[in-house]
Amino acid sequence: MKPACPTRCLALAFLFVALAAPAQSITQTITLRPGWNAVWIEVDPPSRDPASVFAGLPLVSAWTWSDRVSATDFLQNPRDTGWNRAQWLSYFPPESPEAGLSTLGSVVPQRAYLVRLSGTEPVEWSVSGKPVLRTPAWSPDRYNLRGFPVDRAAPPTFGAFFRSSPAHFDAAQARMESVFRLAPDGQWREAVPTDVMRRGEAFWVFTRGASDFVAPFHLELNTGDVINFDSLNRQVAVTFRNRALLAKVIRIEPATGHASPLLLHSPASAHSTNGPTPIATHDQLLPPSGLHQLKVGVDRTLLSASPATDPASGLHTNVLRVDDDEGTTFFVGVTALAGPASDFTGLWLGTATIDHVGAVSDTTNVVSDPGTVPAAFPLRLLLHFASDGHVTLLRDVTLIYTATNTLDAAASGLASRPTRLVTDPAILAALPADDVRPRRVTGRRLTAPHFDFARIPGQFEFPLTGVFALSNQLTGTLEVPADLPTNRTTPITEPTAPTR
């Protein structure tokens, strides 16, 4: 396509330290006691090899659960024989007699591990790596081994943390679903709502029904697990979800000693002469039980001179701290490539090839998984990439050309480039006839009639989500009413002539 226009276990301590270099790395320091420890690794180490990650520890073994947990898989005592089940992945150090039984190939972030040490004294263990923002899946009506992004300095209680999640707290009965934590004697014991949580500790948490809970508030990025500005991305959408019934103020600030090059686009800044504002420390109000989206850009003029930028690759890396001062803290990685960004703003015309289609059941109205079609067929696409980063699907658009003066109109009748893109028919109808007839104003209409979305009054563009860039995806769900003329399920009967 080408553009047409432009708690309790006090012996277990967890500490997070943001490092100065590399700028996108943080260190998770965990004090492990002899015997069993339940830990939650949330950083992505440069090497995921267990031999590298567990190096220097008097390690006996390390375990992680590789599949969905069932109720009978909960272990009251780690010495139980359930360890032999295939769902548990294990790692034994090379000098161990059981080394040949190791099945754990890598240590991945946002995952719980049970670590057993030998010896008689606590050991401090540090794992460095980039922060990763992910939402681990919950298995419904099961115990899940999980850690949480709680504030290290001021962690919340279990009751306060889970209160906003119906899957983990019954508000009507003021009762928290069961949570078990590993005690210093190596036994799992049930926590009470007033117990204090600890960052980096893993717990068995029961989930009542389905859940997507991460914390009382959560954030999602449309660029994956980090805020990423490569040469194609000019803007990143950060979506905040407030689970609490009350409004919440969150603070966004650099977690390293390096200044952040990020710019905040307020909803009105796309048309403001002041433009976006730098993010040093930003406080954002989140509505109760609601969403709020921030549009974030990057000031690339600051990247080359920043000590957080690698001179060889031009890659700037940084870390943001996002917290609500109520016990939840996230660390978010930032990457940005120095140099000018590619400009994809404008109208794009292209073709999508449909080679898989899902069938709709006549009885259940459920759509099956897409299957192949006998012959692929093309659909024209009209996409508009706006300067504020939004991408929309169009059904039709008119490119308006306006001559700069009467002489130009007499010579060619057209300016060299379109001056406007119009999707609202009322705007076209309001064009002065005195400008249209002498061709001082003219236009070219492009259509993609097969995308016949039911229009909301005053809305002529269908919004898409995702990143408009190479090797990325745009997503939208288009629901067409059954009574729309172009979506008839019965044939149209032609009128017949009267007979005598």
C-alpha positions in Angstrom: 0.0 0.0 0.0 1.2 3.5 -0.7 0.0 6.7 1.0 -2.4 8.9 -1.0 -1.6 11.8 1.4 0.5 12.6 3.8 3.3 -10.3 55.5 4.2 -13.0 57.4 7.4 -14.6 56.3 9.6 -11.9 57.7 12.7 -14.0 56.8 11.9 -13.4 53.1 12.9 -10.0 51.8 12.5 -8.5 48.4 14.2 -5.4 47.0 14.0 -3.7 43.6 16.7 -1.3 42.6 16.7 0.6 39.3 20.1 0.6 37.7 21.8 3.5 36.0 23.2 1.3 33.1 21.8 -0.2 31.2 18.9 2.2 31.6 16.2 -0.3 30.9 17.4 -2.8 33.4 16.2 -3.3 37.0 17.5 -5.7 39.6 15.3 -7.9 41.7 17.1 -8.8 44.9 15.6 -11.6 46.9 16.8 -13.0 50.3 16.3 -16.7 50.2 16.2 -18.9 53.3 17.5 -22.4 53.5 14.8 -24.9 52.4 11.9 -23.9 50.2 11.2 -20.4 48.9 8.3 -19.3 46.7 9.4 -16.4 44.4 7.9 -14.5 41.6 10.3 -13.4 38.9 9.1 -10.4 37.0 12.3 -9.3 35.1 13.5 -10.8 31.9 17.2 -11.7 32.3 19.7 -11.3 29.4 20.2 -15.1 29.6 17.2 -17.3 30.5 19.4 -20.3 31.0 18.7 -21.7 34.5 22.4 -22.3 35.0 23.0 -18.6 34.5 20.1 -17.3 36.5 20.7 -19.6 39.5 24.5 -19.3 39.4 26.1 -18.8 42.8 23.2 -20.2 44.8 23.5 -23.3 47.0 20.7 -24.6 44.9 19.1 -28.1 45.4 16.4 -27.6 42.9 14.0 -25.1 41.2 10.5 -25.9 40.0 7.7 -24.1 38.1 4.3 -25.2 37.0 4.0 -25.7 33.3 0.3 -26.2 32.8 -3.0 -25.1 34.3 -3.4 -25.9 38.0 -6.3 -28.1 39.1 -7.7 -28.1 42.7 -5.9 -31.4 43.5 -2.6 -30.1 42.3 -2.3 -27.8 45.3 0.6 -29.0 47.5 0.2 -28.5 51.3 3.8 -29.7 51.7 6.5 -29.3 49.1 7.9 -32.7 50.1 4.8 -34.5 48.8 5.2 -36.9 46.0 3.3 -34.6 43.6 6.6 -33.3 42.4 7.0 -36.3 40.0 4.0 -35.1 38.0 4.8 -34.1 34.4 3.2 -30.6 34.8 6.1 -29.6 37.0 9.3 -28.5 35.3 12.4 -28.9 37.3 16.0 -27.8 37.3 18.9 -29.4 39.2 22.4 -27.9 39.1 25.0 -29.7 37.0 26.8 -31.2 40.0 23.6 -32.7 41.4 23.0 -36.5 40.9 19.5 -35.6 39.5 20.9 -33.2 36.9 19.9 -35.5 34.1 16.3 -35.2 35.2 16.1 -31.4 34.6 13.2 -30.4 32.4 13.2 -26.6 33.0 14.9 -25.1 29.9 14.5 -21.4 30.7 13.6 -18.9 33.4 10.9 -16.6 32.0 9.5 -13.4 33.5 6.1 -13.0 35.1 6.2 -16.5 36.5 6.4 -18.2 39.9 9.2 -20.5 40.9 9.7 -22.8 44.0 13.4 -22.7 44.9 15.1 -25.0 47.4 18.4 -24.2 48.9 20.9 -26.2 51.0 22.9 -24.7 54.0 21.9 -23.0 57.2 22.1 -19.3 56.4 20.0 -17.0 54.2 21.4 -16.1 50.8 20.9 -12.9 48.8 20.0 -13.6 45.2 19.9 -10.9 42.5 18.3 -11.2 39.1 18.7 -8.3 36.7 16.8 -7.8 33.5 14.3 -5.6 31.7 10.9 -5.1 33.2 8.1 -6.9 31.4 4.5 -5.9 31.4 2.3 -8.9 30.9 -1.1 -10.3 32.1 -0.6 -13.9 33.1 -3.7 -16.1 32.5 -5.8 -17.3 35.4 -7.2 -20.8 35.6 -10.8 -20.4 36.8 -12.0 -22.2 40.0 -8.5 -23.3 40.7 -5.5 -22.4 42.8 -2.9 -20.3 40.8 0.7 -19.8 41.8 1.1 -16.1 41.4 3.0 -12.9 42.4 1.8 -9.3 42.2 3.1 -5.8 41.5 2.9 -4.5 45.1 4.8 -1.5 46.4 8.0 -2.7 48.1 8.2 0.2 50.5 4.5 0.3 51.4 2.8 -3.0 50.5 -0.9 -3.5 50.9 -2.7 -6.1 52.9 -4.3 -9.1 51.0 -7.8 -7.8 51.7 -7.1 -4.3 50.4 -5.3 -5.6 47.3 -8.0 -8.1 46.2 -11.1 -6.2 47.3 -11.7 -4.8 43.8 -11.7 -8.3 42.2 -15.0 -10.3 42.4 -13.0 -13.4 41.5 -10.9 -13.1 44.6 -13.0 -11.2 47.1 -16.8 -11.6 47.8 -17.8 -8.0 48.6 -21.3 -9.0 49.7 -19.9 -11.3 52.4 -16.7 -9.4 52.9 -14.8 -12.6 52.4 -11.5 -13.1 50.6 -11.0 -16.3 48.6 -8.3 -18.5 50.0 -4.6 -17.5 49.6 -1.8 -19.7 50.9 1.8 -18.5 51.4 4.9 -20.5 52.2 5.9 -20.3 55.9 9.6 -20.5 57.1 9.0 -24.1 58.2 8.3 -25.0 54.6 4.6 -25.5 55.0 1.8 -23.7 53.1 -0.4 -21.8 55.5 -3.5 -19.7 54.7 -3.2 -16.0 54.8 -5.7 -13.7 56.4 -6.9 -10.4 54.9 -4.9 -8.3 57.3 -1.6 -10.0 56.4 0.8 -7.8 54.4 1.8 -8.8 50.9 5.4 -8.8 49.7 6.7 -8.0 46.2 8.5 -10.9 44.6 6.8 -13.5 46.8 4.5 -16.1 45.1 1.3 -17.3 46.6 -1.3 -20.0 45.8 -4.4 -17.8 45.1 -7.8 -19.3 44.5 -9.8 -17.8 41.6 -13.6 -18.0 41.8 -14.7 -18.2 38.2 -12.9 -16.4 35.4 -10.5 -13.6 36.2 -8.2 -11.1 34.4 -7.1 -9.4 37.6 -3.6 -8.1 37.9 -3.8 -5.4 40.6 -6.3 -2.7 41.7 -5.2 -0.8 38.6 -3.5 -2.1 35.5 -2.0 -0.7 32.3 -1.8 -2.0 28.8 0.3 -1.0 25.9 -0.5 -1.2 22.2 3.2 -2.0 21.5 3.5 -5.2 23.6 5.3 -5.5 27.0 7.3 -2.2 26.7 6.7 1.3 25.4 8.4 1.1 22.1 9.3 3.8 19.6 11.1 2.4 16.6 11.5 4.3 13.4 7.9 3.6 12.5 6.1 4.5 15.8 5.3 8.1 16.5 2.8 7.6 19.2 2.0 4.8 21.8 -1.4 4.3 23.5 -1.2 3.5 27.3 -4.6 2.3 28.6 -5.2 2.4 32.4 -7.9 0.2 34.0 -9.1 1.2 37.4 -10.7 -1.8 39.2 -11.7 0.2 42.3 -15.1 1.7 42.9 -13.4 5.0 43.8 -11.4 7.4 41.6 -7.6 6.9 41.8 -4.6 9.1 41.1 -1.6 7.4 39.7 1.9 8.9 39.2 4.1 8.3 36.2 7.8 9.2 36.6 11.3 7.9 35.5 12.5 5.1 37.6 16.2 5.6 36.6 18.5 8.6 37.0 17.9 9.4 33.3 15.4 12.0 32.1 12.5 10.6 30.2 12.2 11.7 26.5 8.5 11.0 26.5 5.9 13.5 25.5 2.3 13.6 26.7 -0.4 14.2 24.2 -3.5 15.6 25.9 -6.8 14.9 24.1 -6.9 18.5 22.8 -3.2 18.8 22.0 -3.5 17.4 18.5 -5.1 20.7 17.6 -3.3 22.9 20.1 -0.5 25.3 19.2 1.3 24.4 22.5 1.7 20.8 21.4 2.5 17.9 23.6 4.2 18.4 27.0 7.3 16.5 28.3 6.7 13.8 30.9 8.8 14.5 34.0 6.3 13.5 36.7 2.7 13.2 35.6 -0.3 12.6 37.9 -3.3 11.1 36.2 -6.8 10.8 37.6 -8.5 7.5 36.8 -12.3 7.3 37.0 -14.0 4.8 39.2 -14.2 1.3 37.6 -13.2 2.9 34.3 -10.6 3.3 31.6 -8.4 6.2 30.7 -6.0 6.3 27.7 -2.9 8.4 27.4 -1.3 9.1 24.0 2.5 9.2 24.5 5.0 10.5 22.0 8.8 10.8 22.1 11.1 13.8 21.7 13.7 12.3 19.4 15.9 15.4 19.6 16.8 14.4 23.2 17.9 10.9 22.4 21.3 11.3 20.8 22.8 13.2 23.7 21.2 11.1 26.4 23.5 8.8 28.4 20.7 6.2 28.2 21.2 5.9 24.4 23.7 3.4 22.9 25.9 5.5 20.5 26.4 2.5 18.3 22.8 1.4 17.8 21.1 4.7 18.6 18.7 2.8 20.9 17.5 4.7 24.0 16.3 2.5 26.9 14.6 3.7 30.1 12.2 2.6 32.8 9.1 4.4 34.1 7.6 3.9 37.6 3.8 3.9 37.7 2.1 3.7 41.1 -1.0 4.7 42.9 0.4 5.4 46.4 -2.0 2.7 47.6 0.3 -0.3 47.4 0.5 -1.0 43.6 3.7 -0.3 41.6 4.5 -1.2 38.0 7.9 -0.7 36.2 7.5 -0.1 32.5 10.3 -0.4 30.0 10.8 2.3 27.3 12.7 1.9 24.1 13.2 4.6 21.4 15.3 4.7 18.3 17.2 8.0 17.7 16.7 9.7 14.4 13.7 10.8 12.4 10.6 8.6 12.5 8.9 7.4 9.4 5.8 9.4 8.6 2.7 7.3 7.7 0.1 9.9 8.2 -2.4 10.2 5.5 -4.9 8.2 3.4 -3.9 4.6 2.5 -5.5 2.6 -0.3 -4.8 -1.1 -0.7 -6.2 -4.6 -1.0 -6.8 -7.3 1.6 -7.0 -10.9 0.3 -9.6 -13.1 2.1 -8.5 -16.7 2.2 -10.2 -17.9 5.4 -13.8 -17.5 6.4 -15.8 -18.7 9.5 -19.2 -20.2 9.1 -22.2 -19.1 11.2 -24.4 -21.9 12.7 -28.1 -21.6 11.8 -29.1 -23.0 15.2 -26.7 -21.5 17.7 -25.5 -18.4 15.7 -22.0 -19.3 16.8 -19.1 -18.5 14.4 -16.8 -21.4 13.7 -13.0 -21.0 13.5 -12.0 -19.7 10.0 -11.5 -22.3 7.4 -10.0 -22.1 3.9 -12.1 -21.0 1.0 -12.0 -22.6 -2.5 -10.8 -19.4 -4.0 -9.4 -16.3 -2.3 -11.0 -13.0 -3.1 -9.8 -9.4 -2.7 -11.4 -6.5 -0.8 -10.4 -2.9 -1.2 -9.2 -1.2 2.0 -9.3 2.5 2.8 -7.4 3.4 5.9 -6.8 6.8 7.4 -3.8 7.3 9.7 -4.3 10.6 11.5 -1.6 12.8 12.9 -2.8 12.0 16.5 -2.0 8.3 15.8 -5.6 7.0 15.4 -6.3 4.7 12.5 -9.8 4.4 11.0 -11.4 2.2 8.4 -13.3 4.2 5.8 -16.2 3.2 3.6 -15.9 6.2 1.3 -13.9 9.4 1.2 -13.6 12.3 -1.2 -10.3 14.0 -1.9 -11.0 17.7 -2.3 -8.6 19.7 -4.5 -8.8 23.5 -4.3 -7.1 25.8 -6.8 -4.9 28.4 -5.2 -6.2 31.2 -7.4 -8.2 31.9 -10.5 -5.2 31.7 -12.8 -4.4 28.3 -11.5 -8.0 27.3 -12.0 -7.9 28.4 -15.6 -4.6 26.6 -16.2 -5.3 23.2 -14.5 -8.3 23.6 -12.3 -6.5 21.6 -9.6 -3.9 22.2 -6.9 -1.0 19.7 -6.8 -2.2 17.9 -3.7 -5.5 17.3 -2.0 -6.4 20.0 0.5 -9.0 18.0 2.4 -10.2 14.5 3.0 -14.0 14.5 3.5 -16.1 11.5 4.7 -19.2 13.5 5.8 -21.6 13.9 2.8 -23.1 17.0 4.4 -19.8 18.8 3.9 -19.8 18.0 0.3 -23.3 19.2 -0.1 -22.3 22.5 1.5 -19.6 23.3 -1.1 -20.5 26.6 -2.9 -21.7 26.0 -6.4 -19.8 29.0 -7.6 -16.6 27.2 -6.7 -17.6 23.8 -7.9 -18.9 24.8 -11.4 -15.8 26.7 -12.5 -13.6 23.9 -11.1 -12.0 26.1 -8.5 -12.9 23.2 -6.2 -13.0 19.6 -7.5 -12.7 16.2 -6.0 -12.1 12.5 -6.4 -14.2 9.9 -4.6 -12.8 6.6 -3.4 -15.1 3.8 -2.0 -14.9 0.4 -0.3 -18.6 -0.4 -0.3 -18.2 -4.0 1.1 -17.4 -2.5 4.5 -21.0 -1.4 5.0 -20.8 -0.6 8.7 -24.0 0.8 10.3 -23.2 4.4 10.9 -23.8 6.3 14.1 -25.1 9.7 13.3 -22.2 12.0 12.8 -19.6 9.2 12.6 -18.2 8.3 9.2 -15.0 6.4 10.2 -14.7 3.0 11.9 -11.9 3.1 14.6 -9.2 0.4 14.7 -6.8 -0.5 17.4 -3.1 -1.5 17.1 0.0 -0.1 15.5 0.1 1.2 11.9 3.6 0.0 10.9 5.4 -2.8 9.2 5.0 -6.2 10.8 2.3 -4.9 13.1 -1.5 -5.4 13.2 -4.6 -3.4 13.2 -7.8 -4.9 14.7 -11.5 -4.1 14.6 -14.7 -6.0 15.0 -17.4 -5.0 12.5 -20.9 -6.0 13.4 -23.4 -5.7 10.5 -27.1 -5.6 11.4 -29.2 -8.4 9.9 -31.6 -5.8 8.4 -29.0 -3.9 6.6 -29.7 -4.0 2.8 -26.3 -5.3 2.0 -26.6 -8.1 4.6 -29.8 -9.8 3.5 -30.2 -13.5 4.3 -33.1 -14.0 1.9 -33.0 -13.3 -1.9 -34.7 -10.2 -3.2 -37.8 -11.0 -5.2 -38.1 -8.9 -8.4 -41.5 -7.4 -9.0 -43.4 -9.0 -11.9 -45.6 -7.3 -14.4 -49.4 -7.7 -13.9 -51.1 -10.2 -16.1 -54.6 -10.2 -17.6 
